[in-house]
Amino acid sequence: MARRRKGEGQTALITGASGGIGLDIADCFAKDGYDLILVARNADALAAQAHRLASQYNVKTTPIAIDLGETDAGKTLAGDIRARGLSVDVLVNNAGYGTAGAFKGSDRATQLGMIDLNVRALVELTHEFWPDFLAKRRGGVLNVASTASFQPGPLMAIYYASKAFVLSFSEALWREAKGTGVKVSCLCPGPTATGFRERAGTGKTRLSNMGPAVSSMSVAKAGYRAFQKNQRVIITGLRNRFLARLVPYLPRRTVLNLVYKMQSPK
């Protein structure tokens, strides 16, 4: 008799799932038998990855192409999922973006769009499925934040602030869920080898000189393992953990100056 995988009979909804950390997290869930609902904007890339994951891990995959940055996109997505007769047991809020540069002269739509995707869509989707998780007393939420969560980020102000929200929101939900059987984890990676750096422009900053970016699969595996253990916060990498834990003990002005220097052009 084949050994039952821990995720069989459950479905994970993963946003930003066409590449990078989101796609690698999808691999982790699929390997353990979870069916998948994969969400991203690129329909072709999403369909191709959904086909690969279904074939490789013998799970059901449902690709849904949608721009979660649009108003009420989370509500629309949840309605689409329910109309298909699907339920969600685990929500992975991975979709998000950043952009490097001073707030002065920045594009207003880009900055507000960052809030819409990184914060509003994450809250909207969590709000849609949270009652279901509590009712079933299982599953939960894995939110992808960043080491940017732990301090303000001059020259990348909105991105850092949005990820600080994700961390704070996740930790609060973790406590609310205590004793319910529902898990909540917040994954906080440092520089990772994905397409994020190219879009954000952080590869042109001094931050990129601090060491090589780690693989997205190593980040995904760490996040997946920690979620299964209901670990509240996961900071990947020893150096990143040390720096994040050091921040509260440093003068705030020192922290601001250090981040400003790291985010400055090379």
KOLPALUM-494366 format. One record per residue (C-alpha): y, z, x; residue in one letter. Coordinates in steps of 0.05 Angstrom, whole numbers, plus 32768, in hexadecimal, padded with zeros to 4 digits. Each point is the difference from the previous one (the first is absolute). Layout:
YZXA...
end
This chain:
800080008000M80437FEC801CA802F80398012R803A80057FCER80447FF68020R803380367FF0K80317FD07FDFG7FCF7FDD7FD2E801980017FB8G8048800A8016Q803A7FD1800AT803880038033A80437FDE7FF3L80217FED8041I80467FE48006T80187FD6803AG7FB77FEB8008A80067FB9801BS800480178049G800E80388031G7FF180497FF0I7FF77FF17FB6G7FC97FCD800CL7FDD802D8032D8002803A7FCFI7FE07FD07FCDA7FC87FF58032D7FF5804B8007C7FFB800A7FB5F7FD47FC37FF5A7FD080168038K7FF480407FD8D7FF27FD97FC0G804380047FDCY80127FC47FD5D80467FE88010L803F7FEA7FDEI802A7FDE8035L804A7FF67FF6V80337FD98029A80317FC77FF7R7FD97FCA8025N7FCD7FE77FCDA7FDB7FD28030D7FF780348036A7FED80347FCDL7FCB7FD37FE0A7FE27FF08044A7FFB80488014Q7FE480157FBCA7FC97FCC8008H7FF080188047R7FFD80497FECL7FD47FF37FC4A7FCF7FD78029S7FFF802F803CQ7FF880427FDBY7FE07FEB7FBEN8038801E7FD5V802B7FE57FC8K80467FEA8014T803A7FEE7FD4T803D7FE08021P804280067FDBI803D7FDE801DA804180237FECI804280138021D8002804C7FF8L804980008014G80137FE37FBDE8018802F7FC9T7FC6801C7FD6D7FCC7FDC802CA7FD6803F8004G7FFD80057FB4K7FF07FB67FFBT7FC880088034L7FE2803C7FDDA80017FDA7FBEG7FDE7FC48020D7FC9802D801EI7FF280217FBDR80017FBE7FDBA7FC87FE9802FR7FD7803D7FECG8006801F8045L800D80488012S801C801D8040V7FE2803C8024D80287FFD8041V80467FE6800AL80167FEA8046V804B7FF68003N80077FD7803FN80327FCA7FEDA804380078022G802F7FE48034Y80388013802FG80397FDE8023T802280158041A804A8001800BG803F80267FEEA8010800E7FB7F80447FE18009K7FFB7FB57FF5G7FB980057FE6S7FE97FD77FC4D800880287FC1R7FC67FE07FDCA7FD2800D803BT8013804A8003Q7FF9800B7FB5L7FBF7FD77FFFG7FE480308034M800D803A7FD1I7FE27FDA7FC6D7FBF7FF18025L7FF8803B802EN801480357FCDV80077FE97FB8R7FC17FD57FFDA7FD780378021L801880347FCEV7FF77FD17FC6E7FB87FF08011L7FEF8049800ET801F80147FBEH7FD67FCB7FDCE7FBD8017801BF800A804A8010W7FEB80197FBBP7FBF7FD78005D7FEE80208042F800C80467FE5L7FD87FF17FC1A7FC57FE88029K800980388034R7FF27FD1803AR80207FC98029G804980048012G80387FE28028V80077FEA8048L80497FF18010N80127FDB8040V8040801C801FA80128000804AS8012802D803AT80477FEC7FE9A7FF580327FC8S800F803C802EF80487FF28013Q803E7FD87FECP80027FBA801DG80447FE68017P7FFD7FB38007L7FC780007FCDM801D80327FCFA7FE37FEA7FBDI7FBA7FF5801BY7FFC80458020Y801D80207FC1A7FCE7FDB7FD3S7FC580188029K801B80478000A7FFE7FFC7FB4F7FB87FE88002V7FEB803A802CL802480347FD6S7FE67FE37FBEF7FB97FFD801BS7FFF80488018E801B80197FBEA7FCA7FDA7FD9L7FCB801B8030W801380467FEBR80047FEF7FB6E7FBA7FE38004A7FE1803D8021K7FC180157FDBG7FFD7FC07FD5T7FCF7FD8802BG80377FCC800BV80127FEF8049K80457FEF801CV800C7FEA8047S803B7FE48025C7FF17FD2803CL803780008034C7FF27FCC8037P802D7FF1803BG80097FB9801BP7FC57FD77FE8T7FEA7FB98011A80117FDE7FBDT80337FCE7FE7G802F803A7FF0F80237FFF8043R80107FB77FFCE801F80067FBAR802480418010A801A7FE98044G7FE980408023T7FDF7FD78037G80457FF3801BK801280498005T7FF480348037R7FCC801F7FD3L7FD07FC88012S800480168049N7FE180437FF1M7FBA7FE58004G7FD17FCD7FE1P7FF67FFE7FB5A7FBD801A7FE8V7FD07FD67FD7S800980017FB5S7FB5800C7FF6M800380418028S803980177FD4V7FDB7FEB7FC1A7FC180258014K8027803F800FA80237FFC7FBDG7FC07FF37FDAY7FD980398021R803A80307FF4A80067FEC7FB7F7FB6800E7FF4Q800C8046801DK803F800A7FD6N80298009803FQ804980077FECR80217FDA8039V7FE17FD38035I802A7FEF803EI7FDB7FCD802BT80018008804BG8008803E802CL80457FED8018R80187FF27FB9N7FE580437FE8R802280258039F80437FDE7FF4L7FFE800B7FB4A7FF080498009R803680088035L80397FE57FD3V800C80417FD9P800C80278040Y80347FD1801DL804B80027FEFP800D7FCD7FC9R80357FDD802AR7FCE7FF78038T7FCD7FE17FD0V80357FD07FE4L80157FEA8046N7FB87FF68016L7FEE7FD57FC3V80417FD98007Y7FEE7FF08048K7FB87FEB7FEEM80197FD37FC7Q80357FDF802BS7FF57FB9801AP7FDF7FF98043K
end
